[in-house]
């Protein structure tokens, strides 16, 4: 594609939070997080899907303690919000991708406060 002949198709926030409160790594609390975050950054929510050990037979559950956590994706009209939590490490890994403009700093600070953690990595990239 020639320079100047492309369109920005949105942006993505990549956020790593450490030393979070793992009591917040539940489906109920993460569901509330998605609802509050999407309201704050003005995104319309749609389907939400989970990937964790809830309801799985013991043989299919995550056995490596450092990988145990909850992952979820909240689809929004303009793309998605994805979260991965790691219980034992007390970390949250978050991606917000949208072709609709949003304030990444507001989303990052809200997420830091919500999960009571420390921002150790924050990157915003334009999607071309």
C-alpha positions as CSV (number, residue, x, y, z in Angstrom):
1,X,0.0,0.0,0.0
2,X,1.3,3.4,-0.9
3,X,2.1,5.9,1.9
4,X,-0.8,8.1,2.6
5,X,-3.2,5.6,1.0
6,X,-4.2,3.8,4.1
7,X,-6.8,4.3,6.9
8,X,-6.4,3.9,10.6
9,X,-8.8,1.1,11.6
10,X,-8.7,1.9,15.3
11,X,-6.3,1.3,18.1
12,X,-5.4,-1.3,20.6
13,X,-4.4,-0.9,24.3
14,X,-2.2,-3.6,25.7
15,X,-2.0,-3.4,29.5
16,X,-0.2,-5.5,32.0
17,X,-1.1,-5.1,35.7
18,X,0.9,-6.7,38.5
19,X,0.3,-7.1,42.2
20,X,-3.5,-7.0,41.7
21,X,-6.1,-8.2,44.1
22,X,-6.8,-11.8,43.1
23,X,-10.1,-11.8,44.9
24,X,-11.3,-9.8,41.9
25,X,-10.5,-12.6,39.5
26,X,-14.0,-14.1,39.5
27,X,-16.6,-14.3,36.7
28,X,-18.9,-12.0,38.7
29,X,-16.3,-9.3,39.3
30,X,-14.8,-9.5,35.8
31,X,-18.3,-9.2,34.3
32,X,-18.9,-6.1,36.4
33,X,-15.5,-4.8,35.2
34,X,-16.5,-5.2,31.5
35,X,-19.8,-3.4,32.1
36,X,-18.2,-0.5,34.0
37,X,-15.3,-0.2,31.6
38,X,-17.5,-0.2,28.5
39,X,-19.7,2.4,30.0
40,X,-16.7,4.6,30.8
41,X,-15.2,4.4,27.3
42,X,-18.6,4.5,25.6
43,X,-18.5,1.0,24.0
44,X,-21.7,-1.1,23.3
45,X,-21.3,-4.6,24.8
46,X,-22.5,-7.8,23.1
47,X,-21.6,-11.4,23.8
48,X,-19.2,-12.3,26.5
49,X,-17.3,-15.7,26.6
50,X,-15.3,-17.3,29.4
51,X,-12.3,-19.6,29.4
52,X,-11.5,-21.0,32.9
53,X,-12.0,-24.1,35.0
54,X,-15.6,-23.4,36.0
55,X,-17.8,-26.4,35.3
56,X,-14.9,-28.4,33.8
57,X,-14.3,-32.0,34.9
58,X,-11.3,-32.3,37.1
59,X,-9.2,-34.0,34.4
60,X,-9.7,-31.0,32.1
61,X,-8.8,-28.3,34.6
62,X,-5.6,-26.3,34.5
63,X,-3.0,-28.1,36.6
64,X,-0.1,-25.7,36.4
65,X,-0.6,-23.3,39.3
66,X,1.2,-20.4,37.5
67,X,-1.3,-20.7,34.6
68,X,-4.5,-20.9,36.7
69,X,-6.8,-18.0,36.1
70,X,-9.7,-16.7,34.2
71,X,-9.8,-15.5,30.6
72,X,-12.7,-13.8,29.0
73,X,-13.6,-11.8,25.9
74,X,-16.3,-9.1,25.8
75,X,-17.3,-8.4,22.3
76,X,-18.2,-4.8,21.6
77,X,-19.8,-3.3,18.4
78,X,-16.4,-2.1,17.3
79,X,-14.3,-5.2,18.2
80,X,-13.5,-6.6,21.7
81,X,-12.0,-6.4,25.2
82,X,-10.0,-9.4,26.3
83,X,-8.7,-10.2,29.8
84,X,-6.4,-12.9,31.2
85,X,-5.9,-13.2,34.9
86,X,-3.3,-15.3,36.7
87,X,-4.2,-16.0,40.3
88,X,-0.9,-17.1,41.8
89,X,1.0,-14.3,40.1
90,X,-1.7,-11.7,40.8
91,X,-1.4,-10.4,37.3
92,X,-4.0,-9.1,34.8
93,X,-3.3,-8.9,31.0
94,X,-5.8,-6.8,29.1
95,X,-6.3,-5.9,25.5
96,X,-8.9,-3.3,24.3
97,X,-9.2,-3.1,20.5
98,X,-11.7,-0.8,18.8
99,X,-12.1,1.0,15.5
100,X,-14.1,3.5,17.6
101,X,-12.0,6.1,19.3
102,X,-11.5,5.7,23.1
103,X,-9.2,7.2,25.7
104,X,-6.6,4.6,26.4
105,X,-5.2,6.4,29.5
106,X,-8.7,6.6,31.1
107,X,-9.2,2.9,30.4
108,X,-5.8,2.0,31.8
109,X,-6.2,4.1,35.0
110,X,-9.7,2.7,35.5
111,X,-8.3,-0.9,35.1
112,X,-5.5,-0.2,37.5
113,X,-7.8,1.1,40.2
114,X,-10.4,-1.7,39.6
115,X,-7.9,-4.5,40.0
116,X,-5.9,-2.6,42.7
117,X,-2.7,-3.3,40.8
118,X,0.4,-1.6,39.3
119,X,0.8,-0.8,35.6
120,X,4.0,-2.4,34.4
121,X,3.4,-2.3,30.7
122,X,1.1,0.0,28.7
123,X,1.2,0.2,24.9
124,X,-1.1,1.8,22.5
125,X,-0.9,0.9,18.9
126,X,-2.7,2.2,15.8
127,X,-4.2,-0.6,13.7
128,X,-3.6,0.0,10.0
